[in-house]
Structures are given as C-alpha cells and as structure tokens.
Amino acid sequence: MATPAQLRTGEQRLAREAANDLAALWRQVSNLAEAEQALNDVLPQLIRTYGEAAAAFAADWYDEARTVAEVAGSFTAAPADLGNQGAAALSGWALNRGADPAEVLFWVQGGASRRVLNWSRETVMGSALGDPAADGWQRVGVGECAFCALLIGRGAVYSEATADFASHDKCQCSAVPAFGGRPRPARDFTPSARNISDADRARVRAYLANQ
C-alpha cells in the first residue's frame, strides 16, 4: 500500500545514499582546496542523479496511491526536473561555513539531502495540483522540529501553484496528495504545543503569510 510513511522511507533512503556517496568521496579529501575541487567535480551530477531517482520514485508512489485510493479518472504523475538546484552556491556556502573538510562535508550532506528530496516533493506537489481528482497537497512527517510540527499540525491543504514547501537540511517531511472526497492522510504523530516557542510560531506565521 502506498502510504505517506512508505513515501518518506523511500525518500530518506535516497538521501542517505547521496550522503554516503559524498562520504566516500571525502575519504580522498585532505584539505579545503581538495574539498572545493571535489565538490565542483561531483556535486552537480550527484544532486541530479539522486534527484531524478527521487522524482521517479515519487511519481510511481503517487500513481500507486491514486490506485489504492480508488480515485476515478485517468492521471499519470510527472517527475519534476529541478536541475542541480544551485550546487555551486551550496558548495560555496559550505566551504565558507566549514573550518575543515569534515565540517564542510557535514554542511554539504545536509544541503544535498534537502535538494534531492525537493525533487520528490515537487513531483507530488505538481502532480497533485495538476490532478483533477486532487484538492491539492498536504505536508506530512514526524515533526522532528517545532517548525515542522506546527505546519504538519495545521493539516492544511495547499491548492495554489505559488505555495512553497518550506524545508531545512535533513528535513524528514514529505508532500502527499489530498484526493477530493477521500480521507486526508493519517498523521504520523500527534503535535504537541510543548517546547514550541513564540519565535517558532512567528516563523510559521511569516511562512504562511507568503503562501
């Protein structure tokens, strides 16, 4: 069965594989100059390769979810194409932030994971907006940070093409379709108001104001 949890599991597997490839590359890196060269040579293609895999996986998942939900009418999800999503900018940012190759790897792995998962999210979001049987898309996940927990807890359905999927490095949230006349996706957790600061709430309000 195509559940939100299965979508997230597949997404996180691809993100881990991308991070592992970067870690393998890093075993050949001993200084920042070598780190910069390695990123210039590898990062754009790595993001595209795993991104394309994530988009294809998400499209297949969407089609299966549609079948499982017994949605009427014909529709086929289309994989998104996001390119390398500013791989050069990610490299420069990580190199400026990290004092040594190990720190640079940490920041690059997080940024690469975010970009790979964006291919999957955009595939589901775009398909849900183009599917006549869908009302839009929803955010689901485990709510590992206050920002994500607040957004998931709202249970909002986004139906405008201008709505962005706010995420952070190593974010575990996914986008899933909200099919018309069908039960909304079950939440993976019950949001709690504890340990959520006024700053967290303000950040969510600012994000929602731009949707």
N, C-alpha and C positions, 0 to 999 in steps of 0.2 A: 504494500500500500504506500502511495506517495504522501507521506506526512511531512509537516514542517521540520520535525526532528531529523528525518532522513535527508531532507534537503540540506540542512545545516551540517549534518555529519559528512556528506559528500563535499561540501564547500570547505570545511575545515581540513579534510584530508588533503585536498589540493593545495591549500595554503601551507600546510605542514611540509608537503613535498617540495614546494617552492623554497621554503625556508631551509630545508635540508640541502637542496642544491646549492644555495648560497653558502651554507656552512662548509660544504665540500670544496667549493671554490676558495673559500677563505683559508683553507689549510695550505694554500700556496702563497698566501699573502703574509708579509713580514713587516711592512711599514705603510704609511699613508699614501705614498706615491704609488706603490703597487696596488693598494686598495682602490685608488682612483682609476687606474688603468683597467683593473679587473671589472669594475662597475661599468665603465664606458664600453667595454667589450661585450659584456654578458647581460647586464640588467634589462635593456630594452627588449631583447628577444625572450628573456626568461619571463617577463611580465606578459608579453603577448602569448607565448606558448601556453602558460598555465591559465591565462585569461580566456583563451579560446576553448580550452578544456572545460573551464568553469561555465562558460556560456553554453556550450553544447550539453553539458550535464544538466544545467538549469532548464534548458529548452525541453529536454527529454522528460525531466521531472514534471514540468508544467503540463505537458501533454498527458502524462500518466495521471496526474492529479485531476485533470479535467475528466478523464475516463472514469476514474474511481468515483468522482462526484456525480457521474451520470448527467453531465451537462449537455443540454440539447444543442444541435447545430454543429457545424464543422469549423474548426480553427486549428491552426498549427503554430506553435510558438516559434519565434525567430530569434536565433542567438544574436546578442549585441556584439558590436565591434567597437571597442574603446581605444584601440591602438596601444601604445606603451604608457599612456597616461602620465606624461611628464617624468619619464625615468631619469632624464638628465637633471631635472630640478630636485628629484628625490636624492640622487647621488650627491649633488652639491650641498643640499641641506644636511645630509648625514655626515658628510666629510667635515663640514663646519661645526657640527654639534659634537662629534666624537674626538676625543683626545688621542685615541689609539685605535688600531684596526678592530679590536674586539668591540669597542663602543660603536664604531661605525657599522659593524655587522648587525648589532642589536637594533639600531635605528632603521637600517635598510630592510631587515627582515620584517619589521612591523609595517613599514610603508609598502613593501611589496605585497604582503598579505592583504592589506587593505585594497590595493589596486586589483589584485587577482579576484577578490570576492566581489568587487564592483561589477565585473563582467557578469557574474551570476545575478546579482541584484538587478542590474539594468535589464537583463534578459527577462526576468519575471515582471518587473515594473512595466517595461514596454509592451510585453505581451498582454498583461492584464489591462492596460489602457486601450489596446487595440482589439481585444476580445469582446465581441458584442454581448457575450453572456456574463462578463465580469463587471462588477461595480467599481473596481479599482484594485489597489493593493494595500496590504497591511504589513506592519512591522512585527516580527515575532523573534523570540530569543530567550536567553536565560537571564537577562537583566544583570550582567556582571558589573555594571557601574550604575551610578544614580541616574545619569542622563538617559541611558538606555532603558532603565527600569521605568522611568517616568513616561517615556514615549510609548513603550510597549503597553503600559498600564492604561493608557488612554483608549487603546483599541480602535484608533481612528482608521478610516478607510480613505486613502488618497486617490482622487479621480482626475487630477489635473496633471498635464504633462510637465508643468513647471515645478511640481513637488520634487524636492531632492531627498535622497536617502543620506541623512547625516550619520557618519560613522567615524570611528577613531581607529588607530593602529591596533590590530589584533582584535577588533570588534567581532563578536560572535552572533550578531543579529542578522536576520535574513528578511527578504521581502517575499510575501506569498500572495496569491490572488484571492480576492473576495468575490466569489461567484454569486450572482444575483439569485435570491430565493433560497440560498443554501446556508447552513450554519456557518458562522465565522470560525476561522481556525482556532482550535483549542490553545489556550495559553500554556506555556511550559512551566510557568511559575505563578505564584500569587504575589503581586507587587506589594511591598511594604513601604510605609511612609517613614520608617525609622532610618536614621543616618542619611537623610536627604536634606541638604542644606538649602537656605534661601538662594544661594548662588547657583545651585543646581536647577532650582525651579526657574530662576531668571534666565538661565541659559536655554531651557526648554521653551520658555515664553518667547524669547528672541528668535529661536529657530522656527517656531510655529507661525510667528508674525510674518515670516518671509515665504510661507508656503502658499 
